[in-house]
Amino acid sequence: MKLRYLFVNTLAVLTTVLLVGTVAPAATIEVLENFDFPGTGNATLPQKITYHGAIVGIVIDANGVSRGFLRSRSGRFGDAFVEPNDTGNVTNGRGINNRRTICGEYLDGTTGNFHGYFLSHQVFTEFDLADATNTIPLGINNAEDFVGSAVLNDGTQQAFFSLGGTITTVAIGDALATLAYSLNASNQAVGYYLDQDGVTTHGYLRDSDGTLTFPVDPAGSVGTVLFGNNDSNWVVGRFADAGGVTHGIFFMTPDDILTFDHPDAAGFTSLNGINQKGYICGRYVDGAGIVHGFLAKVNPHDTDSSSHNVRITPLKVATPTLEKFGAWGAAF
């Protein structure tokens, strides 16, 4: 199966109706700091955050080379890390737990296949599903259970869940691809799936008993990606609207979704990871097209009066999305 990067264009325009919550208690999100991996021309893409505030992520340099990074709770960056078998200039840091065990994927430049890895105490351990040509671990919890997505030998791309050493693969309906991005202590997971049209994405939730809730789409969304959940099952992600603007989202229940736009963003905000204390790591794109990381804090029971925070209700919208995906549909 030949792999490719998916670039998706908006093909339709919708009228977006936002239901603003001005009286009822609602969550608000406060940006605490912006940060960038050191170096000229780098794009900084935080992915997950631990209970203590350590952040794992991806840095992409001016030449398009992708490396993993670890940012300490004090804000210090270690050296960018590279999986020893990476011959394709792609090593992505995707998930991290409180033990600072990191998971992610690297690219074999010869075959064009992606392989999983775990990084603990500076030691890399490779991981591949036995019946897969491509494996990407995307999230890991404190029990060392983990989730991700894989292209199986039959050519399908499915989410996988490794719980207590038992691996299960899941495909949602007739989705072209299904990805699991985050797993909490109760084995509740979040992720997204790609429609058969190859462009429209929808979020989903997976309960600890395997029950799936989908689609999870904010009103006006033409493409939704859910990236992270914490042990209280608070969820973060992003969605694109019909005007080509991408907004961050947060919710404790998918019936009451909060949108968030970074105050310095020029049309793109993504919330990627959330810890038990409500600290969020994400990224935004500024007016010059530069990608920055940021740290924020959710106040779950505040009164929402900020123009950057809008409460909306879910609505399934089956139209194409403006989005850029990484390896065979894995968003950053």
N, C-alpha and C positions, 0 to 999 in steps of 0.2 A: 504494500500500500504506500503510495507516494504521499508524503506529508507536505503541508503547505501552511503558510500564515494566512489567516483570514482577515480581509479588510472589507468592512461592511459599510454601505452607504444608505442614507435615508432616501426612500423612494416615495414617501407620502407625507402629507402634513395633516396633523390633527389639531382640533381645538381643545386646549387643556383647561379643565375646570378644577381649581384647587379649593378644597373645603377648609377654610381657615378656622382654627380653634382659638378664640379670643377670651373665652371665659373658663372653660374646664382646665384643670391642671394638666400640664403637658411637659414633656422633656424639652430641655434646651441644651445646646452644645456650645462650649466655650473653648476657643483656641488658646492653648497655653504657650506654645512656641512653634516656630518653623525651623527646619534644619535641612542641611544638604551634606551629602557625602563629600569629603574634601576633594578638590581637583576641578580644573576648568572643563566646562562642557558636560559635566555629569548630570544624569537624570536620576533622582532619588525616589525609590518606590518602596516604602515600608509595607510589610505584609502582615505580621502578627506581633503581639505584645504580651509579655509575661505578667504575672501578678506583681512582680517587683519592678516592672517598667523597662526591662530589656526588650529591644526591638530587633527583629530579623527582617531583612528585606533584600532588595535587588538594586544594584547600581549599574547603569548602562552608560558607558563612556561615549565620547564624541564619534568613535569609530563603530559604534553599535555592539561592542563587546559587553556581555552581561556577566556580572559577578555577584556573589552573595555578600551581605554585610551584616555585622552585629553591632548594635549601638547599646552601650551600657545604660543603666538607670541614671547615671550621672551625666549622660550626654556625650560620652567619649566613643569614638568609632575605633574598632580594631581594623587591621588590614583587611582589604577585600579578600574573600576566600574563593578558591578554585578547586573543584573536585579533580583529583589526580588523573582521572581518565577522560576529562573534558578535552576533546580535540576539535570541538565545533565552536569554541568561544562563547558558550552559554553554560553558566552555572547559576542557578536561581535559588535563593533562600526563601522558602515558602512558609514553613511552620516552625514553632518553637514552644517548648513547655517550660515549667518552672525549674527543671533540672538543666535547662539550656541545651537540651537535645534538639538539634535542628534537622529539619527534613526539607527536601527539595528535589530538583532534577538537574541533569547535565546532558549535553548533546554529544553524541558520537558523530564527529564530522565525516567519518568514512561511510557509515551506513545511513546517516540522517535520522537515527532513532534516538529517542530520549530514554534515559534510565534514571531510576530513583536512587537516592542516597540518604543516609543518616550521618550526622556529624555530632560527635560527643567527645569532649576533652581533646580536641584537635585530631581525632581519629575518624576517618571516613569509612563507612560500611555501605556497600552497594546493595540495592534492593530492586528486584524485578518480579512482577507476577509471573508465575510459571507458564501461563498460557497467553502471555502478552508480548507484543512486539515493542510497545512503548509503555512506560510506567512513570507517572508523576505523583509522588506523595505531596499533598497540599496542606495537611494539618495534622498535629499530634497533640494528644492530651497528656496529663501528668501521670497516667497509668501506662504510658507508652503505647496506647492504642492509637491508630492513625487512619487517615482517609486520603483519598485522592481520585485520580482518573487514569484509565489505561485503555490503549487500543489492543483489543484481544486478537487472537490469531484468526478469528472469523471476520475481522475487519471492523467490528463495531467498537465504538468508544463508550465505555461504561464507567460509572462511579464504582469505587471499591471501598470496603469498610473492613479493617482488620481489628477485630474485637476479641481479646483474650486468645490471640493466636489463630483464630478462625477468620478466613477471608471470604467475604461475600461481595459479589458484583451486582450492580443494580442499573437498569436502564428505565427511564421514565417514558412510558407509552412508546410512540414511534419516533422519539427524539433522535436527532442526528448524533448528538453527544450528550453525556451526562457527567457532571463533575461534582465531587464532594470536597468542600473547601475547609471545613472546620468541624471539630468534634470536642464536646465539653466533657466534664467529669461524669455526667449521666448518660453518656453516649448519644446525646442529641446532636444532630448534624445539620449543617446548612450547605447549600450549593446552588447550582443553576443548571439548566439544560438548554440545548440549542435545537430549535425547530427544524423540521425537514427542509424548510426553505433555505437553511444555512446562514440566516442572518438574525432571526428573532430569538432573543434569550428570555428566559423566565426563571425567577427564583423558586426554590422549594425548601421545605423543612422535612427532616426525618426524625421521628420520635425514637426513644430508646427501644421500643418494641418493634421498630421497623416501619411504623405507619408513616406514609408520605402525605404531605400537604402541598398541593400545587394547583395552579400557578400562584405565586406570590408576586404581584405586580402592582406598584402604585398607580393611582389614577393618572392618566396622561403618559404612562410609560410606553416607549416603543422598544424597550430592551432593559431587563433587570438582571443584575448579578448580585448574589449574596455571598459575602466573603468570610464573615466571622461571627462567632457566638461565644458568650462566656458561660460560666457555670450556672448562672441564673437564666440562661437562654435568651439574653438580650442579643439582638442581631444587628449587624451593620453590613452595608453594601453600597450599591449605587444604581441609578437608573438614568437612561437617556430619554429626553423628551423629543417631540416632533420637530422642535426648532434647532436640534443639534446640541443642546446644552445637557451636560451630565451633572447630576446632583448626587450628593451623598445621602444615604438613608439610615435611619435607626428605628428599631421598634422592639417593644417587649411583647407585643402581640401583633400579628399582621393585620388586625382590624383597625389599628391606629398607628400609622406610619408617619414619622417625622422626616422631612427633607432638610438637608443642610448644604449650604454653599459657603465655602471658605471666603472670607471677606476680600482676599487678594486674588481670587480665582478669576480667570477669564474664560468661563464656560465649561470648566471641568473640575469636579471635586469627587474624590472617592474615599470612602471609609472602609478600611481593610481589616482591622483587627480591634478587638475590645477585650479588656481583662475584667476580673471580678470586681475591681474597684471602680469600673466605669471609665477608665482611661482608654482612649481611642488613638490608634495610629492610622494615618491616611496620607493622601497626596493631593496636590492641586497643580494646575498649570497656570502660569501667569501670562500677562499680556504679551510677553516676548517669546512665549512658547516654551519656557523653561519649567521643568517638572521638579517640584519641591516636596519634601516630606513635612509632616506636621504632627504634633501631639495635641490632643484635645481631651476634654473631660465632659461627660454627659451628666446633667443634673436631671434625674428621671422624673421628678415631681414638681418642676418649676412651672411658673405661669408663662406661657409662650407669648412674648411680645416683640421678639426680634424679627427683622425682615429676612434674616438668614435662616429662620426656622419656620416651617409651614407644616401643619398637620394635614394629612390627606388620607383618603380611604382607598383600599385596594380595588383595582379594576383590571380585568384581563383585556389587553389590547393586542390584537394579532396583526401588527404592522412591523415593517423592518426597523432596525435600530442603527443609529450611528455609533459605531464602536470599533475599536481595534483590538484584536486578539493576538495572543502569543501562540505558542506551539499548539497546532491542531485544535484551536478553540479555547485554550487555557488563558483566561484574562489575567491581567496584572493588578 
